[in-house]
């Protein structure tokens, strides 16, 4: 399945998604969870700058609950540019307990996206994934968000570890997908290079940065997407950071691009089979551009 995913950090309302006649969006990732100490030196967990149970988030939680109810998978994101992991591992049991309590308090949260942009090393990320696997259901979805360079090569990414080493570790099979940040390089060549580096096409989701796209640049991106679909029809999907930055009708455009290219490939297969059939009968059929 080719997923269509929004990261959701600026909570402007999900009416457009919830009211789609056809369910196109497959996943929404609520962003972002951080840790720290308040003015009284008490540890906290924050969704952006406030506790997750702050009343300003009531509508967001209500809408994501409804989204889950109509079949859209809801995840939370931990970290990103605002950090989380240095604090987490400096006082792991305390902050980890807050994280697990948040997830369990909202059973419609089906996954966590680990966006590690702090130098924490391989052992720490392995330990975190092990604990999540132990404390949550086996179908709880665990994803990571490496920059594309860390997938194109086996060099350490922003977290200070190699994603190839992580995939080959004892928790590698527990990682469901990798959401690659294809920012500035949303191209077939980037995706193709990652697959040639040993990753499975279905585990790599390709990421777009919403601020990079307007009508024209989105068209160029869709042309690259068509090339990806042609060679890798089972690729993991496309995400956009973030919902409030989405070009108009982004999810519909991405969905139609994937769908039409798959139909085109199916027609080519059918046409070639038909051509061989008639040629075996001694009948030539006219070539035409597909």
NORWO-V485530 format. One record per backbone hydrogen bond with DSSP energy under -0.5 kcal/mol. NH is the residue of the N-H (numbers start at 0). CO is the residue of the C=O. If there is no record, write none. Layout:
BEGIN
nh:NH co:CO
nh:NH co:CO
END
This chain:
BEGIN
nh:2 co:0
nh:2 co:235
nh:4 co:237
nh:5 co:26
nh:6 co:239
nh:7 co:28
nh:10 co:8
nh:11 co:9
nh:16 co:13
nh:17 co:13
nh:18 co:14
nh:19 co:16
nh:23 co:21
nh:25 co:3
nh:26 co:3
nh:27 co:72
nh:28 co:5
nh:29 co:27
nh:29 co:74
nh:30 co:7
nh:32 co:76
nh:33 co:45
nh:35 co:43
nh:37 co:41
nh:40 co:37
nh:43 co:35
nh:45 co:33
nh:46 co:49
nh:47 co:31
nh:47 co:45
nh:48 co:46
nh:49 co:46
nh:53 co:50
nh:56 co:53
nh:57 co:54
nh:60 co:56
nh:61 co:57
nh:62 co:58
nh:63 co:59
nh:64 co:60
nh:65 co:61
nh:66 co:62
nh:67 co:63
nh:68 co:64
nh:69 co:65
nh:69 co:66
nh:70 co:67
nh:71 co:66
nh:72 co:25
nh:72 co:70
nh:73 co:107
nh:74 co:27
nh:75 co:110
nh:76 co:29
nh:77 co:112
nh:78 co:32
nh:78 co:76
nh:79 co:114
nh:82 co:79
nh:87 co:83
nh:88 co:84
nh:89 co:85
nh:90 co:86
nh:90 co:87
nh:91 co:88
nh:94 co:90
nh:95 co:91
nh:96 co:92
nh:97 co:93
nh:98 co:94
nh:99 co:95
nh:100 co:96
nh:101 co:97
nh:102 co:98
nh:103 co:99
nh:104 co:100
nh:105 co:101
nh:105 co:102
nh:108 co:105
nh:109 co:73
nh:109 co:107
nh:110 co:73
nh:111 co:140
nh:112 co:75
nh:113 co:111
nh:113 co:142
nh:114 co:77
nh:114 co:112
nh:115 co:113
nh:116 co:114
nh:119 co:117
nh:119 co:158
nh:120 co:158
nh:124 co:120
nh:125 co:121
nh:126 co:122
nh:127 co:123
nh:128 co:124
nh:129 co:125
nh:130 co:126
nh:131 co:127
nh:132 co:128
nh:133 co:129
nh:134 co:130
nh:135 co:131
nh:139 co:136
nh:140 co:109
nh:142 co:111
nh:142 co:140
nh:143 co:176
nh:144 co:113
nh:147 co:180
nh:149 co:146
nh:150 co:147
nh:151 co:147
nh:152 co:148
nh:156 co:160
nh:159 co:156
nh:165 co:161
nh:166 co:162
nh:167 co:163
nh:168 co:165
nh:171 co:168
nh:173 co:170
nh:174 co:170
nh:174 co:171
nh:175 co:141
nh:175 co:173
nh:176 co:141
nh:177 co:202
nh:178 co:143
nh:179 co:177
nh:179 co:204
nh:180 co:145
nh:181 co:179
nh:181 co:206
nh:182 co:180
nh:183 co:181
nh:184 co:181
nh:186 co:184
nh:190 co:186
nh:191 co:187
nh:192 co:188
nh:193 co:189
nh:194 co:190
nh:195 co:191
nh:196 co:192
nh:197 co:194
nh:198 co:193
nh:202 co:199
nh:203 co:199
nh:203 co:200
nh:204 co:177
nh:204 co:202
nh:205 co:236
nh:206 co:179
nh:207 co:238
nh:209 co:207
nh:209 co:240
nh:211 co:208
nh:212 co:209
nh:217 co:213
nh:218 co:214
nh:219 co:215
nh:220 co:216
nh:221 co:217
nh:222 co:218
nh:223 co:219
nh:224 co:220
nh:225 co:221
nh:226 co:222
nh:227 co:223
nh:228 co:224
nh:229 co:225
nh:230 co:226
nh:231 co:227
nh:234 co:231
nh:235 co:200
nh:235 co:203
nh:236 co:203
nh:237 co:2
nh:238 co:205
nh:239 co:4
nh:240 co:207
nh:241 co:239
nh:242 co:6
nh:244 co:241
nh:245 co:242
nh:249 co:246
nh:252 co:248
nh:253 co:249
nh:254 co:250
nh:255 co:251
nh:256 co:252
nh:257 co:253
nh:258 co:254
nh:259 co:255
nh:260 co:256
nh:261 co:257
nh:262 co:258
nh:263 co:259
nh:264 co:260
nh:265 co:261
nh:266 co:262
nh:267 co:263
nh:268 co:264
nh:269 co:265
nh:270 co:266
nh:271 co:267
nh:272 co:268
nh:273 co:269
nh:274 co:270
nh:275 co:271
nh:276 co:272
nh:277 co:273
nh:278 co:274
nh:279 co:275
nh:280 co:276
nh:280 co:277
nh:281 co:278
nh:282 co:277
nh:283 co:281
END
